[in-house]
Amino acid sequence: MDMNLKLEYIILIILALMFYFYSLKDDLDKKKNKKFIKKNLKVGSKILTESKIIGEVIEVNTTDCLIISGKYEKYSYFLIETDSIEKILEI
C-alpha cells in the first residue's frame, strides 16, 4: 500500500510539472508574438485583432494605432491599442 501511495504522488507531481511547462510555453509564445508585432507594425499592414476584426493600419502611435475596416463605401475606423493585435496578416 505504501508503494502505491508513493507512485500516485509521483504521477501527480509529473502531471503538475507538465501543466506548468505547457502554460509557461503559451505565455512565452504570446510575448514573442507581441514583440514581433511591435517591431513590424507599419502603415499599410493588414492585421487581425484579438476581437477578430480584420483591418488595415492607417496610423501608428507608440501605444495605439488607427485601423480601417470594411469594404466598398462602408468603412469603419477603429482606434485600438497595439497590445490588442493578435497577428499581422500582411506586412
MMTF fields as JSON, N, C-alpha, C and O atoms, coordinates in Angstrom:
{
  "mmtfVersion": "1.0.0",
  "mmtfProducer": "UNKNOWN",
  "numBonds": 363,
  "numAtoms": 364,
  "numGroups": 91,
  "numChains": 1,
  "numModels": 1,
  "chainsPerModel": [1],
  "groupsPerChain": [91],
  "chainIdList": ["A"],
  "bondAtomList": [4, 2, 8, 6, 12, 10, 16, 14, 20, 18, 24, 22, 28, 26, 32, 30, 36, 34, 40, 38, 44, 42, 48, 46, 52, 50, 56, 54, 60, 58, 64, 62, 68, 66, 72, 70, 76, 74, 80, 78, 84, 82, 88, 86, 92, 90, 96, 94, 100, 98, 104, 102, 108, 106, 112, 110, 116, 114, 120, 118, 124, 122, 128, 126, 132, 130, 136, 134, 140, 138, 144, 142, 148, 146, 152, 150, 156, 154, 160, 158, 164, 162, 168, 166, 172, 170, 176, 174, 180, 178, 184, 182, 188, 186, 192, 190, 196, 194, 200, 198, 204, 202, 208, 206, 212, 210, 216, 214, 220, 218, 224, 222, 228, 226, 232, 230, 236, 234, 240, 238, 244, 242, 248, 246, 252, 250, 256, 254, 260, 258, 264, 262, 268, 266, 272, 270, 276, 274, 280, 278, 284, 282, 288, 286, 292, 290, 296, 294, 300, 298, 304, 302, 308, 306, 312, 310, 316, 314, 320, 318, 324, 322, 328, 326, 332, 330, 336, 334, 340, 338, 344, 342, 348, 346, 352, 350, 356, 354, 360, 358],
  "bondOrderList": [1, 1, 1, 1, 1, 1, 1, 1, 1, 1, 1, 1, 1, 1, 1, 1, 1, 1, 1, 1, 1, 1, 1, 1, 1, 1, 1, 1, 1, 1, 1, 1, 1, 1, 1, 1, 1, 1, 1, 1, 1, 1, 1, 1, 1, 1, 1, 1, 1, 1, 1, 1, 1, 1, 1, 1, 1, 1, 1, 1, 1, 1, 1, 1, 1, 1, 1, 1, 1, 1, 1, 1, 1, 1, 1, 1, 1, 1, 1, 1, 1, 1, 1, 1, 1, 1, 1, 1, 1, 1],
  "groupList": [{"groupName": "MET", "atomNameList": ["N", "CA", "C", "O"], "elementList": ["N", "C", "C", "O"], "formalChargeList": [0, 0, 0, 0], "bondAtomList": [1, 0, 2, 1, 3, 2], "bondOrderList": [1, 1, 2], "singleLetterCode": "M", "chemCompType": "L-PEPTIDE LINKING"}, {"groupName": "ASP", "atomNameList": ["N", "CA", "C", "O"], "elementList": ["N", "C", "C", "O"], "formalChargeList": [0, 0, 0, 0], "bondAtomList": [1, 0, 2, 1, 3, 2], "bondOrderList": [1, 1, 2], "singleLetterCode": "D", "chemCompType": "L-PEPTIDE LINKING"}, {"groupName": "ASN", "atomNameList": ["N", "CA", "C", "O"], "elementList": ["N", "C", "C", "O"], "formalChargeList": [0, 0, 0, 0], "bondAtomList": [1, 0, 2, 1, 3, 2], "bondOrderList": [1, 1, 2], "singleLetterCode": "N", "chemCompType": "L-PEPTIDE LINKING"}, {"groupName": "LEU", "atomNameList": ["N", "CA", "C", "O"], "elementList": ["N", "C", "C", "O"], "formalChargeList": [0, 0, 0, 0], "bondAtomList": [1, 0, 2, 1, 3, 2], "bondOrderList": [1, 1, 2], "singleLetterCode": "L", "chemCompType": "L-PEPTIDE LINKING"}, {"groupName": "LYS", "atomNameList": ["N", "CA", "C", "O"], "elementList": ["N", "C", "C", "O"], "formalChargeList": [0, 0, 0, 0], "bondAtomList": [1, 0, 2, 1, 3, 2], "bondOrderList": [1, 1, 2], "singleLetterCode": "K", "chemCompType": "L-PEPTIDE LINKING"}, {"groupName": "GLU", "atomNameList": ["N", "CA", "C", "O"], "elementList": ["N", "C", "C", "O"], "formalChargeList": [0, 0, 0, 0], "bondAtomList": [1, 0, 2, 1, 3, 2], "bondOrderList": [1, 1, 2], "singleLetterCode": "E", "chemCompType": "L-PEPTIDE LINKING"}, {"groupName": "TYR", "atomNameList": ["N", "CA", "C", "O"], "elementList": ["N", "C", "C", "O"], "formalChargeList": [0, 0, 0, 0], "bondAtomList": [1, 0, 2, 1, 3, 2], "bondOrderList": [1, 1, 2], "singleLetterCode": "Y", "chemCompType": "L-PEPTIDE LINKING"}, {"groupName": "ILE", "atomNameList": ["N", "CA", "C", "O"], "elementList": ["N", "C", "C", "O"], "formalChargeList": [0, 0, 0, 0], "bondAtomList": [1, 0, 2, 1, 3, 2], "bondOrderList": [1, 1, 2], "singleLetterCode": "I", "chemCompType": "L-PEPTIDE LINKING"}, {"groupName": "ALA", "atomNameList": ["N", "CA", "C", "O"], "elementList": ["N", "C", "C", "O"], "formalChargeList": [0, 0, 0, 0], "bondAtomList": [1, 0, 2, 1, 3, 2], "bondOrderList": [1, 1, 2], "singleLetterCode": "A", "chemCompType": "L-PEPTIDE LINKING"}, {"groupName": "PHE", "atomNameList": ["N", "CA", "C", "O"], "elementList": ["N", "C", "C", "O"], "formalChargeList": [0, 0, 0, 0], "bondAtomList": [1, 0, 2, 1, 3, 2], "bondOrderList": [1, 1, 2], "singleLetterCode": "F", "chemCompType": "L-PEPTIDE LINKING"}, {"groupName": "SER", "atomNameList": ["N", "CA", "C", "O"], "elementList": ["N", "C", "C", "O"], "formalChargeList": [0, 0, 0, 0], "bondAtomList": [1, 0, 2, 1, 3, 2], "bondOrderList": [1, 1, 2], "singleLetterCode": "S", "chemCompType": "L-PEPTIDE LINKING"}, {"groupName": "VAL", "atomNameList": ["N", "CA", "C", "O"], "elementList": ["N", "C", "C", "O"], "formalChargeList": [0, 0, 0, 0], "bondAtomList": [1, 0, 2, 1, 3, 2], "bondOrderList": [1, 1, 2], "singleLetterCode": "V", "chemCompType": "L-PEPTIDE LINKING"}, {"groupName": "GLY", "atomNameList": ["N", "CA", "C", "O"], "elementList": ["N", "C", "C", "O"], "formalChargeList": [0, 0, 0, 0], "bondAtomList": [1, 0, 2, 1, 3, 2], "bondOrderList": [1, 1, 2], "singleLetterCode": "G", "chemCompType": "PEPTIDE LINKING"}, {"groupName": "THR", "atomNameList": ["N", "CA", "C", "O"], "elementList": ["N", "C", "C", "O"], "formalChargeList": [0, 0, 0, 0], "bondAtomList": [1, 0, 2, 1, 3, 2], "bondOrderList": [1, 1, 2], "singleLetterCode": "T", "chemCompType": "L-PEPTIDE LINKING"}, {"groupName": "CYS", "atomNameList": ["N", "CA", "C", "O"], "elementList": ["N", "C", "C", "O"], "formalChargeList": [0, 0, 0, 0], "bondAtomList": [1, 0, 2, 1, 3, 2], "bondOrderList": [1, 1, 2], "singleLetterCode": "C", "chemCompType": "L-PEPTIDE LINKING"}],
  "groupTypeList": [0, 1, 0, 2, 3, 4, 3, 5, 6, 7, 7, 3, 7, 7, 3, 8, 3, 0, 9, 6, 9, 6, 10, 3, 4, 1, 1, 3, 1, 4, 4, 4, 2, 4, 4, 9, 7, 4, 4, 2, 3, 4, 11, 12, 10, 4, 7, 3, 13, 5, 10, 4, 7, 7, 12, 5, 11, 7, 5, 11, 2, 13, 13, 1, 14, 3, 7, 7, 10, 12, 4, 6, 5, 4, 6, 10, 6, 9, 3, 7, 5, 13, 1, 10, 7, 5, 4, 7, 3, 5, 7],
  "groupIdList": [1, 2, 3, 4, 5, 6, 7, 8, 9, 10, 11, 12, 13, 14, 15, 16, 17, 18, 19, 20, 21, 22, 23, 24, 25, 26, 27, 28, 29, 30, 31, 32, 33, 34, 35, 36, 37, 38, 39, 40, 41, 42, 43, 44, 45, 46, 47, 48, 49, 50, 51, 52, 53, 54, 55, 56, 57, 58, 59, 60, 61, 62, 63, 64, 65, 66, 67, 68, 69, 70, 71, 72, 73, 74, 75, 76, 77, 78, 79, 80, 81, 82, 83, 84, 85, 86, 87, 88, 89, 90, 91],
  "secStructList": [7, 2, 2, 2, 2, 2, 2, 2, 2, 2, 2, 2, 2, 2, 2, 2, 2, 2, 2, 2, 2, 2, 2, 2, 2, 2, 2, 2, 2, 2, 2, 2, 2, 2, 2, 2, 2, 2, 2, 2, 7, 7, 6, 6, 7, 3, 3, 3, 3, 6, 6, 7, 7, 3, 3, 3, 3, 3, 3, 3, 7, 1, 1, 3, 3, 3, 3, 3, 3, 3, 3, 6, 6, 3, 3, 3, 3, 3, 3, 3, 3, 4, 4, 4, 3, 3, 3, 3, 3, 3, 7],
  "xCoordList": [0.83, 0.0, 0.873, 0.539, 1.976, 2.866, 3.5, 3.704, 3.808, 4.411, 3.412, 3.793, 2.151, 1.124, 0.923, 0.707, 0.992, 0.828, 1.97, 1.741, 3.192, 4.341, 4.214, 4.531, 3.755, 3.578, 2.527, 2.696, 1.452, 0.404, 0.942, 0.629, 1.744, 2.341, 3.298, 3.328, 4.072, 4.998, 4.238, 4.63, 3.156, 2.343, 1.724, 1.706, 1.218, 0.636, 1.676, 1.381, 2.859, 3.925, 4.299, 4.495, 4.398, 4.728, 3.636, 3.942, 2.374, 1.272, 1.27, 1.014, 1.549, 1.599, 2.733, 2.555, 3.891, 5.01, 4.714, 5.071, 4.07, 3.706, 2.729, 2.879, 1.741, 0.776, 1.48, 1.175, 2.411, 3.143, 3.952, 3.92, 4.672, 5.515, 4.694, 5.086, 3.558, 2.718, 2.112, 2.03, 1.688, 1.136, 2.239, 1.993, 3.42, 4.547, 4.929, 5.28, 4.87, 5.204, 4.232, 4.655, 2.955, 1.978, 2.263, 2.16, 2.62, 2.946, 4.178, 4.206, 5.183, 6.394, 6.095, 6.634, 5.232, 4.863, 4.103, 4.322, 3.215, 2.467, 3.387, 3.226, 4.353, 5.3, 6.148, 6.42, 6.561, 7.36, 6.553, 7.086, 5.27, 4.402, 4.177, 4.191, 3.971, 3.771, 5.016, 4.911, 6.189, 7.438, 7.58, 8.021, 7.206, 7.257, 6.301, 6.644, 5.108, 4.114, 4.604, 4.497, 5.137, 5.624, 6.769, 6.914, 7.573, 8.725, 8.307, 8.891, 7.315, 6.983, 5.701, 5.344, 5.002, 3.761, 4.065, 4.856, 3.441, 3.647, 2.37, 1.448, 2.335, 1.175, 1.018, 1.987, -0.199, -0.476, -0.53, -0.924, -0.15, -0.196, -1.639, -2.436, -1.968, -3.279, -3.137, -2.218, -4.07, -3.947, -5.243, -6.302, -5.123, -6.258, -6.187, -5.177, -7.254, -7.262, -7.706, -8.167, -7.568, -7.998, -9.503, -9.989, -10.253, -11.709, -12.099, -13.265, -11.126, -11.288, -11.759, -12.487, -11.362, -11.618, -10.417, -9.276, -10.683, -9.623, -9.614, -10.656, -8.45, -8.363, -6.982, -6.055, -6.867, -5.6, -5.163, -5.958, -3.903, -3.364, -3.173, -2.555, -3.716, -3.523, -2.725, -2.266, -2.557, -1.733, -1.226, -1.975, 0.054, 0.659, 1.249, 2.01, 0.896, 1.493, 2.266, 2.422, 2.747, 3.54, 2.7, 3.152, 1.482, 0.669, -0.581, -1.193, -0.976, -2.196, -2.033, -1.063, -3.014, -2.989, -4.416, -5.362, -4.55, -5.842, -5.94, -5.056, -7.038, -7.232, -8.535, -9.436, -8.615, -9.825, -10.286, -9.481, -11.593, -12.152, -13.443, -14.142, -13.757, -14.972, -14.654, -13.501, -15.703, -15.482, -16.466, -17.466, -16.169, -16.936, -17.027, -15.994, -18.199, -18.37, -18.626, -18.814, -18.637, -18.967, -17.715, -17.472, -16.936, -15.712, -15.958, -16.775, -15.245, -15.269, -13.837, -12.917, -13.662, -12.35, -12.329, -13.271, -11.253, -11.096, -9.756, -8.73, -9.775, -8.533, -8.312, -9.064, -7.291, -7.048, -5.644, -4.77, -5.444, -4.117, -3.309, -3.861, -2.035, -1.192, -1.111, -0.815, -1.371, -1.364, -2.554, -2.528, -3.6, -4.785, -4.715, -5.694, -3.567, -3.383, -2.934, -1.941, -3.676, -3.347, -2.248, -1.302, -2.368, -1.303, -1.367, -2.39, -0.263, -0.171, -0.392, 0.33, -1.403, -1.71, -0.807, -0.291, -0.621, 0.268, 1.083, 0.56, 2.337, 3.205, 3.324, 4.009],
  "yCoordList": [-1.192, 0.0, 1.254, 2.246, 1.209, 2.358, 2.661, 3.827, 1.638, 1.819, 2.46, 3.315, 2.064, 2.633, 4.116, 4.909, 4.49, 5.882, 6.739, 7.852, 6.23, 6.954, 7.111, 8.17, 6.073, 6.129, 7.168, 7.886, 7.247, 8.238, 9.658, 10.541, 9.882, 11.211, 11.582, 12.727, 10.606, 10.855, 11.221, 12.14, 10.508, 10.795, 12.185, 12.926, 12.545, 13.869, 14.98, 16.021, 14.759, 15.752, 15.9, 17.018, 14.806, 14.856, 15.591, 16.417, 15.306, 15.995, 17.489, 18.299, 17.866, 19.278, 19.993, 21.115, 19.347, 19.941, 20.085, 21.095, 19.089, 19.169, 20.322, 21.069, 20.473, 21.57, 22.912, 23.832, 23.036, 24.285, 24.642, 25.788, 23.679, 23.959, 24.275, 25.13, 23.596, 23.917, 25.304, 26.018, 25.703, 27.045, 28.093, 29.181, 27.797, 28.711, 28.872, 29.975, 27.813, 27.866, 28.788, 29.549, 28.732, 29.607, 31.071, 31.916, 31.379, 32.756, 33.256, 34.401, 32.417, 32.809, 33.049, 33.979, 32.208, 32.398, 33.705, 34.403, 34.044, 35.296, 36.508, 37.483, 36.454, 37.554, 37.718, 38.838, 36.606, 36.634, 37.238, 38.02, 36.875, 37.402, 38.901, 39.639, 39.369, 40.797, 41.597, 42.695, 41.043, 41.716, 41.814, 42.839, 40.746, 40.743, 41.785, 42.489, 41.88, 42.837, 44.261, 45.08, 44.578, 45.932, 46.303, 47.463, 45.324, 45.585, 45.784, 46.62, 45.041, 45.019, 45.755, 45.776, 46.353, 47.055, 48.37, 49.174, 48.584, 49.83, 50.168, 49.357, 51.361, 51.816, 50.932, 50.675, 50.471, 49.595, 48.13, 47.313, 47.764, 46.367, 45.932, 46.674, 44.744, 44.167, 43.339, 42.529, 43.556, 42.925, 42.216, 42.437, 41.365, 40.709, 41.044, 40.771, 41.636, 41.995, 40.805, 39.798, 40.919, 39.844, 39.642, 38.557, 40.678, 40.545, 40.128, 40.23, 39.658, 39.103, 40.117, 39.756, 41.367, 42.392, 42.446, 42.557, 42.366, 42.461, 43.887, 44.427, 44.487, 45.857, 46.191, 45.384, 47.404, 47.9, 49.098, 49.996, 49.104, 50.17, 51.418, 51.363, 52.561, 53.809, 54.827, 55.831, 54.571, 55.457, 54.667, 53.907, 54.853, 54.135, 55.143, 56.026, 55.007, 55.788, 54.835, 53.659, 55.325, 54.468, 53.4, 52.262, 53.735, 52.761, 52.326, 51.326, 53.046, 52.685, 52.924, 53.532, 52.426, 52.642, 52.78, 52.293, 53.442, 53.661, 52.702, 52.652, 51.928, 50.978, 51.295, 51.919, 50.854, 50.994, 49.586, 48.728, 49.367, 48.063, 48.235, 49.234, 47.288, 47.34, 47.255, 47.075, 47.388, 47.351, 48.271, 48.697, 48.56, 49.474, 50.834, 51.388, 51.39, 52.72, 52.667, 53.713, 51.49, 51.333, 51.007, 49.854, 52.029, 51.854, 52.241, 53.112, 51.586, 51.935, 52.175, 51.466, 53.163, 53.485, 53.09, 53.375, 52.434, 51.997, 52.48, 52.366, 53.012, 53.334, 52.227, 52.117, 51.414, 50.267, 50.359, 51.031, 49.673, 49.576, 48.536, 47.55, 48.756, 47.808, 46.46, 45.444, 46.439, 45.165, 44.289, 43.089, 44.851, 44.063, 43.471, 42.904, 43.603, 42.992, 41.559, 41.289, 40.638, 39.218, 38.801, 38.119, 39.211, 38.9, 39.821, 40.448, 39.885, 40.669, 39.701, 38.714, 40.002, 39.126, 39.389, 38.456, 40.668, 41.055, 42.254, 43.181, 42.227, 43.353, 44.297, 45.316],
  "zCoordList": [0.0, 0.0, 0.0, -0.648, 0.717, 0.8, -0.56, -0.898, -1.332, -2.655, -3.617, -4.417, -3.555, -4.425, -4.129, -5.046, -2.865, -2.466, -3.003, -3.476, -2.934, -3.478, -4.981, -5.522, -5.662, -7.11, -7.499, -8.484, -6.731, -7.008, -6.835, -7.634, -5.801, -5.602, -6.736, -7.186, -7.185, -8.29, -9.558, -10.277, -9.833, -11.016, -10.913, -11.896, -9.743, -9.551, -9.733, -10.321, -9.238, -9.396, -10.87, -11.346, -11.583, -13.008, -13.78, -14.64, -13.488, -14.167, -13.858, -14.749, -12.62, -12.254, -12.995, -13.468, -13.096, -13.827, -15.316, -15.923, -15.906, -17.32, -17.554, -18.521, -16.689, -16.807, -16.703, -17.463, -15.778, -15.584, -16.83, -17.279, -17.39, -18.55, -19.793, -20.588, -19.975, -21.131, -21.015, -22.015, -19.833, -19.667, -19.785, -20.305, -19.324, -19.456, -20.92, -21.34, -21.699, -23.112, -23.854, -24.724, -23.529, -24.169, -23.869, -24.757, -22.627, -22.268, -23.012, -23.463, -23.143, -23.87, -25.347, -25.947, -25.939, -27.338, -27.533, -28.522, -26.605, -26.705, -26.583, -27.317, -25.659, -25.515, -26.772, -27.203, -27.351, -28.569, -29.724, -30.512, -29.821, -30.863, -30.686, -31.671, -29.455, -29.187, -29.565, -30.112, -29.274, -29.633, -31.153, -31.673, -31.864, -33.326, -33.903, -34.853, -33.329, -33.812, -33.606, -34.519, -32.431, -32.175, -33.105, -33.488, -33.464, -34.328, -35.783, -36.473, -36.266, -37.685, -38.06, -39.238, -37.111, -37.421, -38.121, -37.628, -39.258, -40.004, -40.762, -40.852, -41.295, -42.059, -43.293, -44.008, -43.536, -44.671, -44.306, -45.139, -43.094, -42.673, -42.451, -41.876, -42.904, -42.624, -41.348, -41.22, -40.394, -39.084, -38.69, -39.278, -37.686, -37.046, -35.568, -34.919, -35.023, -33.611, -32.772, -33.31, -31.47, -30.573, -30.612, -30.291, -31.002, -31.136, -32.548, -32.928, -33.327, -34.673, -35.707, -36.633, -35.568, -36.57, -37.497, -37.048, -38.796, -39.792, -40.317, -40.69, -40.344, -40.813, -41.328, -41.26, -41.846, -42.369, -41.537, -41.259, -41.147, -40.311, -41.166, -42.229, -40.685, -41.417, -40.614, -41.161, -39.312, -38.487, -37.282, -36.669, -36.949, -35.829, -34.851, -35.245, -33.571, -32.491, -31.583, -31.912, -30.455, -29.569, -28.884, -28.755, -28.439, -27.704, -28.441, -28.066, -29.475, -30.188, -31.68, -32.133, -32.434, -33.875, -34.384, -33.766, -35.505, -36.145, -37.311, -38.166, -37.339, -38.433, -39.148, -38.588, -40.39, -41.183, -41.55, -41.912, -41.449, -41.726, -42.514, -42.35, -43.349, -44.146, -45.624, -46.015, -46.455, -47.893, -48.591, -48.013, -49.817, -50.662, -50.002, -49.627, -49.843, -49.257, -47.755, -47.134, -47.161, -45.747, -44.938, -44.581, -44.659, -43.885, -42.436, -42.142, -41.544, -40.122, -39.673, -40.082, -38.842, -38.296, -36.827, -36.087, -36.408, -35.024, -34.492, -35.164, -33.297, -32.602, -31.576, -30.607, -31.785, -30.911, -30.324, -30.87, -29.204, -28.61, -29.382, -29.871, -29.487, -30.221, -29.502, -30.131, -28.193, -27.457, -27.808, -27.532, -28.408, -28.743, -30.156, -30.641, -30.807, -32.129, -31.941, -31.265, -32.545, -32.416, -33.375, -32.982, -34.638, -35.599, -36.803, -37.08, -37.503, -38.726, -39.897, -40.046, -40.725, -41.84, -43.042, -43.657, -43.371, -44.468, -44.023, -43.404, -44.336, -43.963, -45.135, -45.041]
}
